[in-house]
Structure formats: structure tokens, C-alpha cells
Amino acid sequence: MKLDILLTDSLQKIFADEEFSFPEYTAGSALKCEVFSFQIACRCDDYADIEINSDSDLEVICREVMSVPCEVPAFDSSENPFVLRNTPGLYPDALMPLQNSMKVPPRQWKSFWVTIKTKDDTPAGIHNIDFKLTAHSTRNSDTDTKECRFELEVLPHKLPEQKLIRTEWFHADCIYIKYNTPCWSEKHWELLEKYFLNCSSHGINMLLTPLWTPPLDTAIGSERPTVQLLDIKLENGRYSFDFTRLGRWLDLAVKCKIKYFEISHPFTQWGAEHAPKIVVNVNGKDEKLFGWHTDSTGKEYTAFLRQLFPVLLAFLEEKGVRKNCFFHVSDEPAESHIPVYSKCASLIEELTENGNIIDALSSFEFYRNKLVKTPIPGNNHLEEFYSAKVSPLWTYYCCAQKAKVPNRFFNYPSARNRIMGVLLYVYDIAGFLQWGYNFWYSRLSKRVDIDPFRVTDADRSFPSGDAFAVYPGTEGPIDSIRHEVMYEALQDLRALRLLESRIGREKSLEVIHSGIGHTLTMENYPRSSEWIIELRQRINSLISVKY
């Protein structure tokens, strides 16, 4: 029985049905407090149970890269040349906890994802991580053993804290639905803590906070499962608010190292024409008092908001998070919605006392007309906002950002995901938004019984990889390749900030652009994984020289 193994970098996607042609990768470097990843690819000529053992004084985690179904690799491949493949099939993505052994089918490449976590007190210098893989035939007593070594140089410099504000919309209702536990039960809170920790450990430092069920990805006239932090009562025409659950949410998030809070939208998506679903106890009975039947600018809903916001702001101040709270009006309005959006935005600006107001929208007219303080355009619409020197400058991507720009779809090379960190630095981006940390429903939430391990495209609605970055494991979140690679991108951004503190921004930009011949843009950037890895190595070397 023959066993083949090869070490390769984290930016390769290893398909079971392809011949392996990626470069060998046996050494790298990392700063202290950095997470470093690479892969071990293996193939046998017989069914085999693979056992893996590692020997290192670092924290080393090995996970199986599991392939999952993809029926919708892309919307339109004709205008999207920078892809791995355009066909449906099985794509490597989920990172499953490794058991004592892993069964490998014959003549198929499988890979292990190796994660090394360095700490502030990790000794600087060369660390050897040794692996022994033993294949045991399932048909006879044949075995084959191979050994390999990865050499990681830990530099004596610490990766600085992340300055970028990053939100990846957290869908708390998806968690209690998927785990079949009551909303706000103790089991729900236990799961929330695990997912909060996963967010913060991957650079997601802002949390979508559901004062009421967020009016996102909901078909007109329908509703998502209720997930509302506020307890609200209406008696004699006056509202009273209980912030107990909100306080617990904030406390738990802060404990999990979440720094910023994104208050759920007070008006419906794509136009701000209605109120979100809000449950109120009226004379002792819970009622869906506001929703699609509610005019967003009507007197009743306006009166509700006017009573809520003064006490909400006071509570956020008391909890010490008000300055780190961000507010919305409506998600992705079009220019045709400007009249109603204008009225709603004016009200929210007044009620938040000119607070941090952000909205994902790509029409510059909203900013030109001073309807939103901090617009968040898609990265394919960023240039107009960048040229106008919008500050602070944010961006986002979702299913629509597909032609040439970075994104995280299954059929994209991981380099197209990781390059985002370098581009965030080039554009000096202050905040980044993505809508699907864990959206495990169908499009418009018409179905909530989706199995994300089987349906990765929101019921054939979005390119696989758009709707979620983590899978629901039995005990908590299961990471994906895309989730890990995006965190590598954020670490690149932090390393560039460290380099900038040593040599200045202008020279740091020169390092990035060396040998390219043009300024990097969201549509024009180096395509190869080798370029990104080599750039990061140069950054590390310069940090060491200039320390």
C-alpha cells in the first residue's frame, strides 16, 4: 500500500477529483499572537485509516478538510474569470474536528488543516512541528508510514490589536432554530457564548444586536423566527422597557472580547417602508404590535421610537458601550427609496443624538444628499466613495460582488479571499461588513429547516459560501476554510499596520506595490497565492529589520 503526502500552504483548495499540483510549503514565519495555518495533503492507493500525530511545543490543532455540496458555484461565470471551476459538485470547505483516525478513499486527495496558535509568551525562534502519518489498509494488514516536518519561525514581535471594525451579521435566531432549543433558554445562551468566542477569535469585533427581530432577508408579508432582546409593555398609551436580556447579551459579548455593537435596523430592508416585527405585551398579552402592517413614518411607530431611544441610550451609557454602538436606518435602499429613507434617517439621527449611523448602500446619492453619515458601499462600488474622500470609509461584499472583486465563494481561489486584507490597507478602510456569519435559512427566510452541511447556497439562491462562514456543529461552531483565510487576511492588515509604525504608510505602500507596475484596486490586484505569501514574508522580514 502506497501513501503519498505533501505539505502545502493554506491558500490551496484540494479537490478529491483533481491531480495535486500545488507547490510544496514546508516553512514559514509568524508574529507572536498570530494564528498560522498550512495543510497536509495525503493520498493512498487503497482504502485507508489515516492516523496523525504531531510533536511540538506550540499549540497545534489538526482538522479534516471536509468537502460539502455546491449546486450554485456562481451566478454568472462568463464575467467572472478568476475562479477554480464553474461546475457544481463537492468543494473543500468545512474543517471538522479530527478523530483518532480518518478514512481516506482510494486514489483521492484528502487534506488536514493544521493551525498553530502563537502567544505573547511563545519563545522566538525556529519551532519544528513534526508529523507522522500512518495508513492502515482496511482490506489487509498492510501499512505505510510517512513523516514530515514544518518549520515555523516565531518572530520576537507581537501582532498589534485589530483597528478595523468588522461585522459579519450574527443571526441569533438561526442558532436556536438549528439546535432546537427555546429562544433565550440557558442552552441558547450557552451556544451564543461559543459562537461569540468564535467571532472574536476570527476578528469579528462588532455584533449585530437584535433589540427586535432584525428585518433582514425576510419576504414581504412574512416573518423570521422571533428573537427579541427587549421586553416591552404598553399600558395606558405608554411604553415601558425591560433591558435585562439586552444587558446579559452585552455582558456576555464583552466577556467574549466583542468591542462594538450594531443595533438592529428599525426599518425594513430594501426601502425603509415598514417597521420590523416587534412584540409588545399589551394588557398582559403578547402581540405583534409592529411589522409589515406598520407604516415606517406613521405616528404610532414614531411615538414608540421616541419613547424608546432616550432610555435605550441611557442604558447603553450605563453599560459603558454607548460610544461603541452603531445604528442603522435600512439595509440596501435604492435611489427610488430616497424620499422615505430621508424621513426615517432624519428621525434616527435625531433620536441617536447624531450617533454612529451606518448603512449598506451603493448609491452615492445617499451620501451626496447627506442622508447617511457612514455609507457602506459594496467593494465593486467603492471607487466613487474613495475618490470623494468619504471618511470613515467602509465597504462590504455579498452575493452581488462577483465580477473581479475579492469575495469568499466556494469556487473562488482562497487568494481571492485573503487579498482583501491587503486591499483594506491600501484603501485605508475603517470598517468591513458581510451579511452572513451564520445564515442557515433559505433566501428570504422562507425555509428554516436547511441543513448547512448539505445545502450551502440558501436553497439554490446565492453562490455557495455567501450565506455563512461557520457550520453548526453538535456542540458549537465548525469553522470553514473561508473563515480561517479571512482571518489570515485580517492578520495581514495588522502586520501592515505594524510595519507602518516602523517605516511609515508611504513606504509600506511601496512594499506592497513593489514589482507590480500599477496601483492595487478592488478589481486589479495580483491573483496568485504565491504573491500573497511572498508579500507577507517580506513584511515579516522588514518588521524584524526595522524593529
C-alpha positions in Angstrom: 0.0 0.0 0.0 1.4 3.4 -1.0 0.9 6.6 0.9 1.7 10.0 -0.6 1.9 13.2 1.5 2.7 16.7 0.7 2.8 19.9 2.8 1.2 22.9 1.1 0.0 26.4 2.2 -3.4 27.5 3.4 -4.5 29.1 0.2 -4.8 25.9 -1.8 -8.2 24.2 -2.2 -7.6 20.5 -2.6 -10.3 18.7 -4.6 -10.7 15.0 -4.2 -11.1 14.6 -8.0 -8.1 16.6 -9.2 -4.4 15.7 -9.6 -2.4 17.5 -7.0 -0.2 20.2 -8.5 0.3 22.7 -5.7 3.7 23.9 -4.6 5.3 22.3 -1.5 5.3 24.5 1.5 7.5 23.4 4.5 8.5 26.6 6.3 7.0 30.0 7.2 7.1 32.8 9.8 4.6 34.3 12.2 4.4 37.1 14.7 3.5 36.5 18.3 -0.2 36.3 19.0 -0.8 35.2 15.4 -2.7 32.2 14.1 -0.7 30.4 11.4 -2.1 27.6 9.1 -0.9 25.2 6.4 -2.2 21.9 5.0 -1.1 18.3 4.8 -2.4 16.6 1.7 -2.4 12.8 1.5 -3.5 10.1 -0.9 -3.5 6.2 -0.8 -3.9 3.6 -3.4 -6.2 1.6 -1.1 -8.9 2.5 1.4 -7.0 3.5 4.5 -7.5 4.8 8.0 -5.0 7.6 8.5 -3.6 8.4 11.9 -1.8 11.6 12.5 0.5 12.6 15.4 2.3 15.9 16.0 5.1 16.8 18.2 5.7 20.5 19.1 5.9 22.9 22.0 3.3 25.1 20.3 -0.4 24.7 20.3 -1.1 22.7 17.2 -4.6 21.8 16.0 -5.3 19.4 13.2 -8.7 19.3 11.4 -10.0 17.3 8.5 -11.0 19.4 5.4 -14.4 18.0 4.5 -15.9 18.5 1.1 -19.5 19.7 1.0 -22.1 20.0 -1.8 -22.2 23.1 -4.0 -25.1 23.4 -6.5 -24.7 27.1 -7.2 -21.0 27.9 -7.6 -21.6 31.3 -9.2 -24.4 33.5 -10.7 -22.7 34.2 -14.0 -19.3 32.7 -14.7 -18.9 34.5 -18.1 -18.0 37.7 -16.3 -16.1 36.0 -13.6 -12.8 34.6 -14.9 -10.9 34.3 -11.7 -12.5 31.0 -10.4 -11.3 27.5 -9.7 -14.2 25.8 -11.5 -17.8 26.6 -12.6 -19.4 23.2 -12.2 -21.5 22.0 -9.3 -20.0 19.3 -7.1 -18.1 18.7 -3.9 -16.0 21.6 -2.7 -13.5 21.5 0.2 -14.7 23.8 3.0 -15.7 22.5 6.4 -13.0 22.0 9.0 -14.1 19.0 11.0 -12.5 18.0 14.4 -10.1 15.2 13.8 -10.8 11.9 15.5 -8.2 9.3 16.2 -8.1 8.4 12.5 -9.7 9.4 9.2 -10.8 7.0 6.5 -9.4 8.0 3.1 -11.0 6.7 -0.1 -8.6 5.2 -2.6 -6.8 7.4 -5.1 -8.4 10.6 -3.8 -6.5 13.5 -2.3 -7.6 14.5 1.2 -6.2 17.2 3.4 -5.7 18.1 7.0 -5.8 21.8 8.1 -3.1 22.5 10.6 -3.5 25.5 12.8 -0.7 26.8 15.0 -1.5 29.4 17.7 1.3 31.6 19.0 1.0 33.6 22.2 2.6 36.6 23.7 5.0 34.3 25.6 5.8 31.9 22.8 9.6 31.8 22.6 11.0 33.5 19.5 13.0 31.3 17.1 12.6 28.2 15.0 10.0 25.7 16.0 9.8 22.3 14.3 6.4 20.7 14.0 6.8 17.0 13.2 4.1 14.8 11.8 3.8 11.1 11.4 1.1 9.7 9.1 0.4 6.0 9.2 -2.0 4.4 6.7 -3.7 1.2 7.7 -5.4 -0.8 4.9 -9.0 -1.7 5.5 -8.6 -4.8 3.4 -5.5 -6.4 4.8 -2.7 -5.9 7.3 -0.6 -3.6 5.0 0.6 -0.3 6.5 2.7 2.6 5.3 4.2 5.4 7.4 5.5 8.7 6.3 7.0 11.6 8.3 7.1 15.3 7.5 8.2 18.4 9.2 7.1 22.0 9.1 9.4 24.8 10.3 7.8 27.8 11.8 9.9 30.9 12.8 8.2 32.8 15.5 9.4 36.4 15.4 10.1 38.4 18.6 7.4 41.0 17.7 3.8 41.0 18.7 0.9 41.3 16.2 -0.9 44.6 17.1 -4.5 44.7 18.0 -7.0 45.0 15.2 -8.2 48.5 14.5 -10.6 47.6 11.7 -14.2 47.4 12.8 -15.5 44.1 11.4 -19.1 42.9 11.5 -20.4 39.7 10.0 -24.1 39.6 10.7 -24.9 37.3 13.6 -28.2 35.6 13.3 -29.2 34.6 16.8 -32.5 33.1 15.6 -30.6 30.6 13.4 -28.9 29.2 16.4 -31.9 28.4 18.5 -33.8 27.1 15.5 -30.9 24.9 14.3 -30.2 23.5 17.8 -33.9 23.0 18.5 -33.8 24.9 21.8 -36.1 27.7 23.1 -35.1 31.3 22.4 -33.2 32.8 25.3 -33.1 29.4 27.2 -30.0 28.6 29.1 -28.9 26.3 26.3 -29.4 29.1 23.8 -27.1 31.4 25.9 -24.5 28.6 26.2 -24.4 28.3 22.4 -24.3 32.1 22.0 -21.2 32.2 24.1 -19.5 29.6 22.0 -20.4 31.5 18.8 -19.4 34.9 20.3 -16.0 33.5 21.1 -15.6 32.1 17.6 -16.4 35.5 16.2 -13.9 37.4 18.3 -11.2 34.8 17.7 -11.6 35.4 13.9 -11.5 39.2 14.0 -15.3 39.8 14.2 -15.4 42.6 16.8 -18.8 44.0 16.1 -22.1 42.1 16.9 -25.5 42.6 15.3 -27.7 43.0 18.4 -31.4 42.1 18.0 -33.3 44.6 20.1 -36.1 43.2 17.9 -36.1 40.5 15.2 -33.8 42.0 12.6 -35.8 42.9 9.4 -33.3 41.2 7.2 -33.7 38.6 4.4 -37.4 38.4 5.0 -40.1 38.1 2.3 -42.6 40.9 2.3 -45.5 40.0 4.4 -43.7 37.0 6.1 -41.5 36.8 9.2 -38.5 35.2 10.6 -38.5 33.3 13.9 -38.8 35.9 16.8 -35.5 36.8 18.5 -36.1 40.0 20.6 -33.9 41.2 23.4 -36.3 43.8 24.7 -39.2 43.1 26.9 -41.8 45.8 26.1 -45.1 46.6 27.7 -47.8 49.0 26.6 -50.1 50.4 29.3 -52.4 53.4 29.1 -50.6 54.6 25.9 -47.2 54.5 27.4 -44.4 52.0 26.8 -42.1 50.6 29.4 -38.9 48.7 28.5 -37.0 46.0 30.4 -33.4 45.8 29.3 -32.4 42.7 31.4 -31.8 40.4 28.4 -30.0 43.2 26.5 -27.8 43.7 29.5 -27.0 40.0 29.6 -26.2 40.0 25.8 -23.8 43.0 26.2 -22.1 41.5 29.3 -21.6 38.1 27.6 -20.3 39.7 24.4 -17.8 41.9 26.3 -16.7 38.9 28.2 -16.1 37.2 24.8 -14.0 40.2 23.7 -16.6 41.8 21.4 -15.9 45.6 21.4 -18.7 47.1 19.2 -22.4 46.6 18.9 -24.6 47.1 15.8 -28.1 47.9 16.8 -30.7 46.1 14.6 -32.4 48.1 11.9 -35.5 50.0 12.9 -36.9 49.9 9.4 -37.4 47.1 6.8 -34.8 46.1 4.3 -34.8 47.5 0.7 -36.7 50.7 1.2 -37.4 51.5 4.9 -41.2 51.5 4.2 -42.3 49.5 7.2 -41.4 48.7 10.8 -39.7 45.4 11.9 -41.6 42.8 13.7 -41.8 44.0 17.3 -43.6 42.0 20.0 -45.2 44.1 22.8 -47.1 43.0 25.9 -50.4 44.8 25.6 -52.6 44.5 28.7 -51.0 41.2 29.7 -50.9 39.6 26.3 -48.0 39.5 23.8 -48.9 40.9 20.4 -47.0 41.5 17.2 -47.7 45.3 17.5 -45.4 46.4 14.7 -44.5 44.8 11.4 -45.3 44.8 7.7 -48.7 46.3 8.6 -46.9 49.4 10.1 -46.0 52.5 8.1 -42.4 53.3 8.9 -43.2 57.0 9.2 -46.6 56.6 10.9 -47.4 58.4 14.2 -47.8 55.2 16.2 -44.4 53.8 15.3 -42.7 57.2 15.6 -44.1 57.6 19.0 -42.8 54.2 20.0 -39.3 55.1 18.8 -39.4 58.4 20.6 -40.2 56.8 23.9 -37.6 54.0 23.4 -34.4 55.8 22.4 -33.9 58.1 25.4 -34.0 55.2 27.8 -32.0 52.9 25.5 -29.2 55.4 25.1 -29.1 55.9 28.9 -28.9 52.2 29.4 -26.1 51.8 26.8 -24.3 54.7 28.6 -24.7 52.9 31.9 -23.3 49.7 30.5 -20.3 51.7 29.1 -20.8 50.8 25.5 -22.7 53.7 24.0 -19.7 55.2 22.2 -19.1 51.8 20.6 -22.7 51.4 19.4 -23.6 51.8 15.7 -27.1 52.4 14.4 -28.9 51.7 11.1 -31.8 53.0 9.2 -32.5 50.4 6.4 -30.4 47.9 4.6 -29.6 48.3 0.9 -32.0 51.0 -0.1 -32.2 52.1 -3.8 -32.4 55.6 -5.1 -36.1 55.2 -5.6 -36.4 54.9 -1.8 -34.7 58.2 -1.0 -37.9 60.1 -0.1 -39.0 57.7 2.7 -35.4 56.9 3.6 -34.7 60.6 4.1 -37.6 60.9 6.7 -36.5 57.8 8.6 -32.8 58.8 8.6 -33.7 62.2 9.9 -35.6 60.7 12.8 -32.8 58.2 13.7 -30.2 60.9 13.6 -32.3 63.0 16.0 -33.0 60.1 18.3 -29.4 58.8 18.5 -28.2 62.4 19.1 -26.1 62.3 16.0 -24.7 58.9 16.8 -22.8 56.5 14.7 -25.2 55.7 11.8 -24.1 53.2 9.1 -25.9 51.5 6.3 -25.0 49.2 3.4 -25.9 51.1 0.2 -24.0 51.6 -3.0 -25.7 54.7 -4.5 -23.5 57.8 -3.9 -26.7 59.9 -3.9 -27.5 59.0 -0.3 -24.1 60.4 0.8 -24.3 63.4 -1.6 -27.6 64.3 -0.1 -26.2 63.8 3.5 -28.8 61.1 4.3 -26.2 58.8 5.8 -23.1 59.7 7.8 -21.2 56.5 7.1 -22.2 54.7 3.9 -21.1 51.2 3.3 -20.8 50.6 -0.4 -20.1 47.2 -2.0 -16.4 46.7 -2.9 -17.4 46.9 -6.5 -18.8 50.4 -6.0 -16.1 51.6 -3.7 -14.1 53.9 -6.1 -16.6 56.7 -6.2 -16.7 56.9 -2.4 -13.0 56.6 -2.2 -12.4 59.4 -4.7 -14.8 61.6 -2.8 -12.6 61.1 0.3 -15.5 59.7 2.4 -14.3 59.3 5.9 -14.5 57.0 7.7 -14.6 54.7 4.7 -16.3 51.3 5.0 -17.1 48.6 2.5 -18.9 45.2 2.2 -19.4 42.3 -0.1 -22.2 39.8 -0.6 -23.6 37.7 -3.5 -23.7 40.7 -5.9 -19.9 41.4 -5.7 -18.7 38.8 -8.2 -17.1 40.0 -11.4 -13.5 40.8 -10.4 -13.5 41.9 -6.8 -12.5 39.8 -3.8 -15.1 37.6 -2.2 -15.3 34.2 -0.4 -17.4 31.9 -2.6 -16.6 28.2 -2.7 -15.4 28.3 -6.3 -13.0 31.3 -5.7 -9.4 30.7 -5.0 -8.6 31.4 -1.4 -6.2 34.0 -2.7 -9.2 36.0 -3.8 -10.4 35.9 -0.2 -7.1 36.7 1.5 -6.2 39.6 -0.8 -8.9 41.6 1.0 -6.6 42.3 3.9 -4.0 44.0 1.7 -6.7 46.0 -0.1 -8.3 47.1 3.2 -4.9 48.6 4.0 -4.4 50.2 0.5 -7.8 51.9 0.8 -7.4 52.6 4.5 -10.7 51.1 5.3 -12.2 51.7 8.7 -14.9 49.1 8.7 -15.9 45.9 6.9 -19.4 44.3 6.7 -20.6 40.9 5.5 -24.1 39.8 5.9 -23.8 36.1 6.6 -21.8 34.8 9.6 -24.4 32.0 10.2 -27.4 32.5 7.9 -28.7 28.9 7.8 -32.0 29.6 6.2 -33.2 29.8 2.6 -33.3 33.1 0.8 -35.9 35.5 2.3 -36.1 33.0 5.3 -38.9 31.0 3.5 -37.4 27.8 4.9 -35.7 27.5 8.2 -35.1 23.7 8.0 -31.9 24.0 6.0 -29.0 21.6 6.7 -25.9 23.7 6.0 -23.8 20.6 5.5 -26.0 19.7 2.6 -27.4 23.0 1.3 -24.7 25.7 1.1 -26.5 28.1 -1.3 -29.5 29.2 0.8 -31.7 26.8 -1.2 -30.2 27.4 -4.6 -30.4 31.2 -4.2 -26.8 32.5 -3.6 -23.4 31.3 -4.6 -22.2 28.7 -2.1 -20.1 30.5 0.6 -22.1 33.7 0.7 -24.7 32.9 3.4 -22.5 31.6 6.2 -18.9 31.2 7.3 -19.4 28.6 10.1 -21.4 25.4 10.2 -23.5 24.3 13.2 -21.5 21.5 14.9 -23.0 19.3 17.6 -21.5 21.4 20.4 -20.8 24.7 18.7 -19.4 26.3 15.6 -17.4 24.4 12.9 -15.0 26.7 11.0 -14.6 26.8 7.3 -11.6 27.3 5.1 -13.1 30.7 4.1 -13.5 31.8 7.7 -9.9 30.9 8.5 -8.5 32.5 5.4 -10.4 35.8 6.0 -8.8 35.9 9.5 -5.4 35.4 7.8 -6.3 38.5 5.7 -7.0 40.5 8.8 -3.7 39.4 10.3 -2.0 40.7 7.1 -3.7 44.0 7.7 -2.5 44.1 11.3 1.0 43.2 10.2 1.0 46.1 7.7 -0.1 48.4 10.5 2.9 47.2 12.5 5.2 47.8 9.5 3.7 51.3 9.0 4.5 52.1 12.6 8.2 51.3 11.8 8.6 52.8 8.3 5.5 54.9 7.6 2.5 54.4 5.4 4.1 55.6 2.2 6.9 53.2 2.4 4.6 50.4 3.4 2.5 51.0 0.3 5.8 50.8 -1.7 6.4 47.4 -0.2 3.0 46.2 -1.4 3.4 47.6 -4.9 7.0 46.6 -5.5 7.3 45.0 -8.9 3.6 45.3 -9.8 3.6 48.3 -12.0 0.2 49.7 -11.1 -1.8 50.7 -8.0 -3.8 47.9 -6.5 -7.6 48.3 -6.7 -10.6 46.2 -5.8 -10.6 44.9 -9.4 -7.0 44.9 -10.3 -4.7 43.0 -7.9 -2.3 40.1 -8.0 -4.1 36.8 -8.5 -1.7 34.2 -7.2 -1.4 32.7 -3.8 2.4 32.8 -4.1 2.3 36.6 -4.4 0.4 37.0 -1.1 2.6 34.5 0.8 5.8 36.1 -0.5 4.4 39.6 0.4 3.7 38.5 3.9 7.1 37.1 4.2 8.7 40.4 3.1 6.5 42.3 5.6 7.7 40.0 8.4 11.3 40.4 7.4 11.1 44.2 7.2 9.4 44.3 10.6 12.3 42.3 12.0 14.9 44.5 10.4 13.2 47.8 11.4 12.2 46.7 14.9 
